[in-house]
Amino acid sequence: MFRRSVLALIALAACGDRPYIELQIADTELPFLVNDRDFDEIRVDVRADECADTAMRFPAVPLPGTATVLAGDCYDDRLSLRASAVLGDRDVARSGWVDAAFPASGAVVVTATLADVPGRRTLFSTGFETGEPSGTLGPLTRVAESGVVDVLARVDTSGALTGEHSAWLTATATAVGARVIARLAVTNVVLARGDELVVTLEIAPDSEVRHIGIDLELATAATAASLGLRERNGRLIAPSIDQGRMIGAREQWVIDLSPAAGVRVVGILVGSEIGNGGALGKLSVRVDDLVLVRP
């Protein structure tokens, strides 16, 4: 059971023991909004005939939350309430207008259920900075390693793509079939059609290996290769593929995850899988600004 958070007491007029409306603000659709990540403010709009519209703003708190609306000199009978979750200057979720009326005494409870508004919702985000997921300086988990030496997989500050930290994977491939895969982030998201993975990466100028890419850890054990995942320019993203990889250039990949709709993604991976014909030698890639978004 959720514990409701009290947002604030909305005093629309002064003085007296007045009846009140308890507005319960709920988010009932997955993925649930997380305060201070998906929204940083709650706004409650109040309107009634012959009264000036009022908008009250409160810091983000865990949902569901409760706001108390007191009867006053103007707002003393029927009124309409609407709740919004706000991130920066944009409403990310908003309820419909909820009609209510003050009781003769005591309280009446009404519920405002948030629904997404047009625009993308962030499902998971990390720039590998301090305080963010995967933002701790130090090693990344290596989930596969064969035919390689001098492997280093870590979050560090040297050569960061943006901000102060980036994830870095480097190794030397010494055998055909060489494979090295590191986990960039641990996630727990059930994907929907239209979801996208946005990631910034750069293959180092001195990297001799081009078979470098992004993969997903999915509950079905499917992979980027088996699903044929591509970034928006049409290039396959799997670590086993060299399809127009750019050496020494920072790129942002926007990857349509629709082929994995309905499947839980538990991790995001980076790495290299070298098959027949793939060049051996040094491989080096940096990754930053990884975001899962839902239109």
C-alpha atoms as a printed R data frame, in Angstrom:
    type eleno elety resid chain resno       x       y       z
1   ATOM     1    CA   MET     A     1   0.000   0.000   0.000
2   ATOM     2    CA   PHE     A     2   1.267   3.467  -0.881
3   ATOM     3    CA   ARG     A     3   1.658   6.089   1.805
4   ATOM     4    CA   ARG     A     4   0.183   9.360   0.589
5   ATOM     5    CA   SER     A     5   2.373  12.450   0.765
6   ATOM     6    CA   VAL     A     6   0.825  15.693   1.960
7   ATOM     7    CA   LEU     A     7   1.661  18.400  -0.567
8   ATOM     8    CA   ALA     A     8   0.445  21.426   1.337
9   ATOM     9    CA   LEU     A     9  -2.581  23.195   2.738
10  ATOM    10    CA   ILE     A    10  -4.098  25.401   0.050
11  ATOM    11    CA   ALA     A    11  -5.578  28.450   1.777
12  ATOM    12    CA   LEU     A    12  -7.791  30.214  -0.756
13  ATOM    13    CA   ALA     A    13  -9.107  32.690   1.814
14  ATOM    14    CA   ALA     A    14  -8.401  33.658   5.372
15  ATOM    15    CA   CYS     A    15  -9.824  32.856   8.793
16  ATOM    16    CA   GLY     A    16 -12.339  30.522  10.360
17  ATOM    17    CA   ASP     A    17 -12.827  26.778  10.641
18  ATOM    18    CA   ARG     A    18 -13.910  25.937   7.135
19  ATOM    19    CA   PRO     A    19 -15.024  22.783   5.339
20  ATOM    20    CA   TYR     A    20 -12.440  21.459   2.936
21  ATOM    21    CA   ILE     A    21 -11.797  19.222  -0.053
22  ATOM    22    CA   GLU     A    22  -9.068  16.621   0.148
23  ATOM    23    CA   LEU     A    23  -7.600  16.275  -3.346
24  ATOM    24    CA   GLN     A    24  -5.816  12.963  -3.846
25  ATOM    25    CA   ILE     A    25  -3.312  13.118  -6.729
26  ATOM    26    CA   ALA     A    26  -2.576   9.690  -8.196
27  ATOM    27    CA   ASP     A    27  -0.502   8.217 -11.003
28  ATOM    28    CA   THR     A    28  -1.966   4.873 -12.027
29  ATOM    29    CA   GLU     A    29  -0.303   4.132 -15.375
30  ATOM    30    CA   LEU     A    30   3.099   2.479 -15.836
31  ATOM    31    CA   PRO     A    31   5.774   3.714 -15.859
32  ATOM    32    CA   PHE     A    32   4.953   5.515 -12.606
33  ATOM    33    CA   LEU     A    33   6.253   9.051 -12.279
34  ATOM    34    CA   VAL     A    34   9.198   9.421  -9.897
35  ATOM    35    CA   ASN     A    35   9.536  12.694  -8.016
36  ATOM    36    CA   ASP     A    36  12.711  14.729  -8.648
37  ATOM    37    CA   ARG     A    37  13.400  12.653 -11.749
38  ATOM    38    CA   ASP     A    38  10.290  12.764 -13.927
39  ATOM    39    CA   PHE     A    39   8.835  15.877 -12.307
40  ATOM    40    CA   ASP     A    40  10.150  18.542  -9.968
41  ATOM    41    CA   GLU     A    41   6.913  20.321  -9.085
42  ATOM    42    CA   ILE     A    42   3.189  19.723  -8.555
43  ATOM    43    CA   ARG     A    43   0.703  22.359  -9.669
44  ATOM    44    CA   VAL     A    44  -2.945  22.442  -8.576
45  ATOM    45    CA   ASP     A    45  -5.249  24.668 -10.647
46  ATOM    46    CA   VAL     A    46  -8.506  25.843  -9.082
47  ATOM    47    CA   ARG     A    47 -11.402  27.536 -10.849
48  ATOM    48    CA   ALA     A    48 -14.986  28.485 -10.036
49  ATOM    49    CA   ASP     A    49 -17.623  30.767 -11.474
50  ATOM    50    CA   GLU     A    50 -17.074  34.421 -10.587
51  ATOM    51    CA   CYS     A    51 -13.744  33.653  -8.878
52  ATOM    52    CA   ALA     A    52 -10.273  34.379 -10.179
53  ATOM    53    CA   ASP     A    53  -8.487  31.241 -11.348
54  ATOM    54    CA   THR     A    54  -5.818  30.130  -8.899
55  ATOM    55    CA   ALA     A    55  -2.688  28.009  -9.474
56  ATOM    56    CA   MET     A    56  -0.766  26.698  -6.475
57  ATOM    57    CA   ARG     A    57   2.714  25.157  -6.862
58  ATOM    58    CA   PHE     A    58   4.461  22.708  -4.551
59  ATOM    59    CA   PRO     A    59   7.798  20.845  -4.550
60  ATOM    60    CA   ALA     A    60   7.743  17.326  -5.961
61  ATOM    61    CA   VAL     A    61   6.800  14.565  -3.520
62  ATOM    62    CA   PRO     A    62   6.224  10.829  -4.010
63  ATOM    63    CA   LEU     A    63   2.836  10.004  -5.492
64  ATOM    64    CA   PRO     A    64   0.075   9.518  -4.540
65  ATOM    65    CA   GLY     A    65  -0.089  12.836  -2.717
66  ATOM    66    CA   THR     A    66  -2.806  14.840  -1.009
67  ATOM    67    CA   ALA     A    67  -3.584  18.557  -1.166
68  ATOM    68    CA   THR     A    68  -6.192  20.178   1.062
69  ATOM    69    CA   VAL     A    69  -8.363  22.920  -0.427
70  ATOM    70    CA   LEU     A    70 -10.092  25.122   2.140
71  ATOM    71    CA   ALA     A    71 -13.383  26.915   1.591
72  ATOM    72    CA   GLY     A    72 -13.054  30.680   1.547
73  ATOM    73    CA   ASP     A    73 -14.849  33.896   0.733
74  ATOM    74    CA   CYS     A    74 -15.101  33.196  -3.007
75  ATOM    75    CA   TYR     A    75 -14.339  29.495  -3.265
76  ATOM    76    CA   ASP     A    76 -17.123  28.379  -0.969
77  ATOM    77    CA   ASP     A    77 -19.432  26.211  -3.090
78  ATOM    78    CA   ARG     A    78 -18.764  24.371  -6.342
79  ATOM    79    CA   LEU     A    79 -15.380  24.456  -8.048
80  ATOM    80    CA   SER     A    80 -13.133  22.482 -10.397
81  ATOM    81    CA   LEU     A    81  -9.630  21.198  -9.619
82  ATOM    82    CA   ARG     A    82  -6.840  19.954 -11.866
83  ATOM    83    CA   ALA     A    83  -3.442  18.542 -10.889
84  ATOM    84    CA   SER     A    84  -0.304  18.586 -13.029
85  ATOM    85    CA   ALA     A    85   3.180  17.121 -12.665
86  ATOM    86    CA   VAL     A    86   5.708  19.648 -13.985
87  ATOM    87    CA   LEU     A    87   9.316  19.204 -15.093
88  ATOM    88    CA   GLY     A    88  11.086  22.501 -15.690
89  ATOM    89    CA   ASP     A    89   8.613  24.546 -17.700
90  ATOM    90    CA   ARG     A    90   6.654  21.616 -19.180
91  ATOM    91    CA   ASP     A    91   3.688  19.636 -17.901
92  ATOM    92    CA   VAL     A    92   4.629  15.972 -18.211
93  ATOM    93    CA   ALA     A    93   1.344  14.656 -16.811
94  ATOM    94    CA   ARG     A    94  -1.970  16.247 -16.057
95  ATOM    95    CA   SER     A    95  -5.372  15.222 -14.754
96  ATOM    96    CA   GLY     A    96  -8.672  16.294 -16.237
97  ATOM    97    CA   TRP     A    97 -10.735  18.891 -14.456
98  ATOM    98    CA   VAL     A    98 -12.396  17.322 -11.422
99  ATOM    99    CA   ASP     A    99 -15.685  18.874 -10.266
100 ATOM   100    CA   ALA     A   100 -16.213  19.102  -6.528
101 ATOM   101    CA   ALA     A   101 -18.299  20.916  -3.943
102 ATOM   102    CA   PHE     A   102 -17.515  21.881  -0.381
103 ATOM   103    CA   PRO     A   103 -19.552  19.983   2.209
104 ATOM   104    CA   ALA     A   104 -21.560  21.757   4.897
105 ATOM   105    CA   SER     A   105 -18.821  20.779   7.335
106 ATOM   106    CA   GLY     A   106 -15.818  18.486   7.510
107 ATOM   107    CA   ALA     A   107 -14.215  17.067   4.392
108 ATOM   108    CA   VAL     A   108 -14.994  15.505   1.036
109 ATOM   109    CA   VAL     A   109 -12.408  13.450  -0.878
110 ATOM   110    CA   VAL     A   110 -11.908  13.660  -4.660
111 ATOM   111    CA   THR     A   111  -9.218  12.079  -6.831
112 ATOM   112    CA   ALA     A   112  -7.251  13.617  -9.692
113 ATOM   113    CA   THR     A   113  -5.628  10.898 -11.824
114 ATOM   114    CA   LEU     A   114  -2.612  11.996 -13.833
115 ATOM   115    CA   ALA     A   115  -2.262  11.071 -17.484
116 ATOM   116    CA   ASP     A   116   0.605  11.734 -19.878
117 ATOM   117    CA   VAL     A   117   0.503  14.866 -21.986
118 ATOM   118    CA   PRO     A   118   2.139  15.088 -25.419
119 ATOM   119    CA   GLY     A   119   5.905  14.936 -25.154
120 ATOM   120    CA   ARG     A   120   8.412  12.313 -24.179
121 ATOM   121    CA   ARG     A   121   8.581  10.742 -20.748
122 ATOM   122    CA   THR     A   122  11.980   9.707 -19.430
123 ATOM   123    CA   LEU     A   123  11.990   6.054 -18.368
124 ATOM   124    CA   PHE     A   124  15.676   5.923 -17.395
125 ATOM   125    CA   SER     A   125  18.506   8.409 -17.688
126 ATOM   126    CA   THR     A   126  22.183   8.622 -16.807
127 ATOM   127    CA   GLY     A   127  25.044  10.848 -17.835
128 ATOM   128    CA   PHE     A   128  27.278   8.812 -15.494
129 ATOM   129    CA   GLU     A   129  27.574  11.845 -13.244
130 ATOM   130    CA   THR     A   130  27.780  11.703  -9.449
131 ATOM   131    CA   GLY     A   131  24.372  10.940  -7.961
132 ATOM   132    CA   GLU     A   132  22.977   9.467 -11.177
133 ATOM   133    CA   PRO     A   133  22.492   5.751 -11.899
134 ATOM   134    CA   SER     A   134  25.814   4.222 -12.945
135 ATOM   135    CA   GLY     A   135  27.473   7.463 -11.862
136 ATOM   136    CA   THR     A   136  30.002   5.977  -9.415
137 ATOM   137    CA   LEU     A   137  33.599   6.261 -10.558
138 ATOM   138    CA   GLY     A   138  35.124   2.831 -10.995
139 ATOM   139    CA   PRO     A   139  34.688  -0.456 -12.870
140 ATOM   140    CA   LEU     A   140  31.705  -1.440 -14.964
141 ATOM   141    CA   THR     A   141  30.521  -5.036 -14.766
142 ATOM   142    CA   ARG     A   142  31.967  -7.151 -17.577
143 ATOM   143    CA   VAL     A   143  29.371  -9.701 -18.680
144 ATOM   144    CA   ALA     A   144  31.374 -11.396 -21.461
145 ATOM   145    CA   GLU     A   145  35.088 -11.633 -22.195
146 ATOM   146    CA   SER     A   146  37.034 -13.936 -24.515
147 ATOM   147    CA   GLY     A   147  39.890 -13.548 -26.963
148 ATOM   148    CA   VAL     A   148  40.871 -10.168 -25.535
149 ATOM   149    CA   VAL     A   149  43.587  -8.773 -23.285
150 ATOM   150    CA   ASP     A   150  44.199  -5.482 -21.484
151 ATOM   151    CA   VAL     A   151  40.501  -4.994 -20.802
152 ATOM   152    CA   LEU     A   152  39.400  -1.856 -18.981
153 ATOM   153    CA   ALA     A   153  35.711  -1.051 -18.461
154 ATOM   154    CA   ARG     A   154  34.939   1.805 -16.094
155 ATOM   155    CA   VAL     A   155  33.318   5.158 -15.451
156 ATOM   156    CA   ASP     A   156  36.041   7.812 -15.274
157 ATOM   157    CA   THR     A   157  36.841  11.454 -15.874
158 ATOM   158    CA   SER     A   158  39.501  11.241 -18.574
159 ATOM   159    CA   GLY     A   159  38.197  12.261 -21.978
160 ATOM   160    CA   ALA     A   160  34.560  12.587 -20.860
161 ATOM   161    CA   LEU     A   161  32.207  13.221 -23.791
162 ATOM   162    CA   THR     A   162  29.889  15.509 -21.813
163 ATOM   163    CA   GLY     A   163  29.916  16.644 -18.196
164 ATOM   164    CA   GLU     A   164  32.660  15.259 -15.977
165 ATOM   165    CA   HIS     A   165  32.207  11.485 -16.390
166 ATOM   166    CA   SER     A   166  31.762   8.996 -19.208
167 ATOM   167    CA   ALA     A   167  31.765   5.218 -19.470
168 ATOM   168    CA   TRP     A   168  34.853   3.830 -21.178
169 ATOM   169    CA   LEU     A   169  35.565   0.386 -22.624
170 ATOM   170    CA   THR     A   170  38.969  -0.505 -24.029
171 ATOM   171    CA   ALA     A   171  40.705  -3.804 -24.825
172 ATOM   172    CA   THR     A   172  42.901  -5.522 -27.383
173 ATOM   173    CA   ALA     A   173  41.308  -8.246 -29.498
174 ATOM   174    CA   THR     A   174  43.759 -11.066 -30.137
175 ATOM   175    CA   ALA     A   175  41.675 -13.807 -31.754
176 ATOM   176    CA   VAL     A   176  38.886 -14.246 -34.281
177 ATOM   177    CA   GLY     A   177  35.685 -14.474 -32.304
178 ATOM   178    CA   ALA     A   178  36.984 -12.043 -29.685
179 ATOM   179    CA   ARG     A   179  34.203 -10.723 -27.485
180 ATOM   180    CA   VAL     A   180  34.046  -8.161 -24.695
181 ATOM   181    CA   ILE     A   181  30.772  -6.785 -23.319
182 ATOM   182    CA   ALA     A   182  30.262  -4.419 -20.351
183 ATOM   183    CA   ARG     A   183  27.071  -3.333 -18.634
184 ATOM   184    CA   LEU     A   184  26.477   0.419 -18.841
185 ATOM   185    CA   ALA     A   185  23.327   0.556 -16.745
186 ATOM   186    CA   VAL     A   186  20.860  -1.585 -14.830
187 ATOM   187    CA   THR     A   187  17.258  -0.846 -15.798
188 ATOM   188    CA   ASN     A   188  13.841  -2.317 -15.035
189 ATOM   189    CA   VAL     A   189  11.496  -1.103 -17.764
190 ATOM   190    CA   VAL     A   190   8.836  -2.907 -19.783
191 ATOM   191    CA   LEU     A   191   9.196  -1.462 -23.258
192 ATOM   192    CA   ALA     A   192   6.318  -0.180 -25.375
193 ATOM   193    CA   ARG     A   193   6.021   0.493 -29.089
194 ATOM   194    CA   GLY     A   194   7.686   3.782 -29.923
195 ATOM   195    CA   ASP     A   195  10.126   3.743 -26.995
196 ATOM   196    CA   GLU     A   196  13.593   4.949 -27.900
197 ATOM   197    CA   LEU     A   197  17.109   4.552 -26.554
198 ATOM   198    CA   VAL     A   198  19.196   7.701 -27.035
199 ATOM   199    CA   VAL     A   199  22.923   7.385 -26.437
200 ATOM   200    CA   THR     A   200  26.060   9.378 -27.245
201 ATOM   201    CA   LEU     A   201  29.177   7.420 -28.138
202 ATOM   202    CA   GLU     A   202  32.567   7.894 -29.703
203 ATOM   203    CA   ILE     A   203  34.915   5.234 -31.045
204 ATOM   204    CA   ALA     A   204  38.441   6.480 -30.302
205 ATOM   205    CA   PRO     A   205  40.598   7.666 -33.223
206 ATOM   206    CA   ASP     A   206  43.201   4.975 -32.462
207 ATOM   207    CA   SER     A   207  40.679   2.136 -32.346
208 ATOM   208    CA   GLU     A   208  41.504  -0.535 -34.922
209 ATOM   209    CA   VAL     A   209  38.275  -2.419 -34.261
210 ATOM   210    CA   ARG     A   210  35.003  -1.206 -35.774
211 ATOM   211    CA   HIS     A   211  32.783  -4.028 -34.529
212 ATOM   212    CA   ILE     A   212  31.607  -1.950 -31.561
213 ATOM   213    CA   GLY     A   213  28.011  -1.283 -30.608
214 ATOM   214    CA   ILE     A   214  25.160  -1.229 -28.120
215 ATOM   215    CA   ASP     A   215  23.129  -4.199 -26.910
216 ATOM   216    CA   LEU     A   216  20.194  -4.784 -24.559
217 ATOM   217    CA   GLU     A   217  19.731  -7.278 -21.744
218 ATOM   218    CA   LEU     A   218  16.149  -8.420 -22.253
219 ATOM   219    CA   ALA     A   219  14.056 -10.801 -20.170
220 ATOM   220    CA   THR     A   220  13.462 -12.923 -23.303
221 ATOM   221    CA   ALA     A   221  17.219 -13.219 -24.016
222 ATOM   222    CA   ALA     A   222  16.683 -11.527 -27.387
223 ATOM   223    CA   THR     A   223  19.485  -9.224 -28.516
224 ATOM   224    CA   ALA     A   224  19.948  -6.129 -30.636
225 ATOM   225    CA   ALA     A   225  21.179  -8.407 -33.425
226 ATOM   226    CA   SER     A   226  18.270 -10.853 -33.265
227 ATOM   227    CA   LEU     A   227  15.747  -7.996 -33.197
228 ATOM   228    CA   GLY     A   228  17.502  -6.043 -35.938
229 ATOM   229    CA   LEU     A   229  17.622  -2.855 -33.864
230 ATOM   230    CA   ARG     A   230  18.761   0.203 -35.813
231 ATOM   231    CA   GLU     A   231  19.547   3.826 -35.062
232 ATOM   232    CA   ARG     A   232  17.629   6.524 -36.920
233 ATOM   233    CA   ASN     A   233  20.093   6.616 -39.835
234 ATOM   234    CA   GLY     A   234  19.340   2.976 -40.542
235 ATOM   235    CA   ARG     A   235  22.542   1.435 -39.206
236 ATOM   236    CA   LEU     A   236  22.318  -1.727 -37.127
237 ATOM   237    CA   ILE     A   237  23.559  -1.129 -33.586
238 ATOM   238    CA   ALA     A   238  24.664  -4.633 -32.494
239 ATOM   239    CA   PRO     A   239  28.269  -5.057 -31.241
240 ATOM   240    CA   SER     A   240  28.806  -7.822 -33.813
241 ATOM   241    CA   ILE     A   241  28.316  -5.488 -36.784
242 ATOM   242    CA   ASP     A   242  30.590  -3.040 -38.580
243 ATOM   243    CA   GLN     A   243  28.110  -1.008 -40.582
244 ATOM   244    CA   GLY     A   244  29.442   2.440 -41.213
245 ATOM   245    CA   ARG     A   245  30.919   2.911 -37.759
246 ATOM   246    CA   MET     A   246  32.621   6.293 -37.532
247 ATOM   247    CA   ILE     A   247  36.086   6.393 -35.957
248 ATOM   248    CA   GLY     A   248  37.002   9.449 -33.903
249 ATOM   249    CA   ALA     A   249  33.588  11.126 -34.288
250 ATOM   250    CA   ARG     A   250  31.083  11.729 -31.520
251 ATOM   251    CA   GLU     A   251  27.645  10.459 -32.517
252 ATOM   252    CA   GLN     A   252  24.210  10.419 -30.963
253 ATOM   253    CA   TRP     A   253  22.289   7.252 -31.731
254 ATOM   254    CA   VAL     A   254  18.488   7.352 -31.490
255 ATOM   255    CA   ILE     A   255  17.326   3.732 -31.497
256 ATOM   256    CA   ASP     A   256  13.718   2.638 -32.053
257 ATOM   257    CA   LEU     A   257  12.968  -0.135 -29.537
258 ATOM   258    CA   SER     A   258   9.557  -1.055 -30.999
259 ATOM   259    CA   PRO     A   259  10.731  -4.575 -31.976
260 ATOM   260    CA   ALA     A   260  11.158  -5.257 -28.218
261 ATOM   261    CA   ALA     A   261   7.722  -3.915 -27.228
262 ATOM   262    CA   GLY     A   262   6.217  -5.784 -24.284
263 ATOM   263    CA   VAL     A   263   9.594  -7.097 -23.103
264 ATOM   264    CA   ARG     A   264  11.375  -6.039 -19.910
265 ATOM   265    CA   VAL     A   265  14.820  -4.510 -20.441
266 ATOM   266    CA   VAL     A   266  17.048  -5.094 -17.427
267 ATOM   267    CA   GLY     A   267  20.307  -3.667 -18.696
268 ATOM   268    CA   ILE     A   268  22.076  -1.653 -21.390
269 ATOM   269    CA   LEU     A   269  25.365  -3.007 -22.725
270 ATOM   270    CA   VAL     A   270  28.298  -1.804 -24.811
271 ATOM   271    CA   GLY     A   271  30.958  -3.926 -26.406
272 ATOM   272    CA   SER     A   272  32.500  -5.718 -29.335
273 ATOM   273    CA   GLU     A   273  31.972  -9.122 -30.961
274 ATOM   274    CA   ILE     A   274  34.397  -9.824 -33.796
275 ATOM   275    CA   GLY     A   275  33.436 -12.476 -36.320
276 ATOM   276    CA   ASN     A   276  35.208 -13.707 -39.445
277 ATOM   277    CA   GLY     A   277  36.644 -10.798 -41.377
278 ATOM   278    CA   GLY     A   278  36.685  -8.417 -38.445
279 ATOM   279    CA   ALA     A   279  39.914  -6.561 -37.758
280 ATOM   280    CA   LEU     A   280  41.796  -7.448 -34.586
281 ATOM   281    CA   GLY     A   281  43.779  -5.064 -32.435
282 ATOM   282    CA   LYS     A   282  42.869  -2.220 -30.138
283 ATOM   283    CA   LEU     A   283  39.278  -1.250 -29.468
284 ATOM   284    CA   SER     A   284  38.218   1.789 -27.501
285 ATOM   285    CA   VAL     A   285  34.809   3.448 -27.087
286 ATOM   286    CA   ARG     A   286  33.302   6.039 -24.762
287 ATOM   287    CA   VAL     A   287  29.596   6.296 -23.976
288 ATOM   288    CA   ASP     A   288  27.599   9.091 -22.333
289 ATOM   289    CA   ASP     A   289  24.085  10.580 -21.951
290 ATOM   290    CA   LEU     A   290  22.104   7.345 -22.070
291 ATOM   291    CA   VAL     A   291  18.336   7.858 -21.960
292 ATOM   292    CA   LEU     A   292  15.281   5.605 -22.410
293 ATOM   293    CA   VAL     A   293  12.310   7.708 -23.500
294 ATOM   294    CA   ARG     A   294   8.646   7.119 -24.304
295 ATOM   295    CA   PRO     A   295   6.844   9.382 -26.801
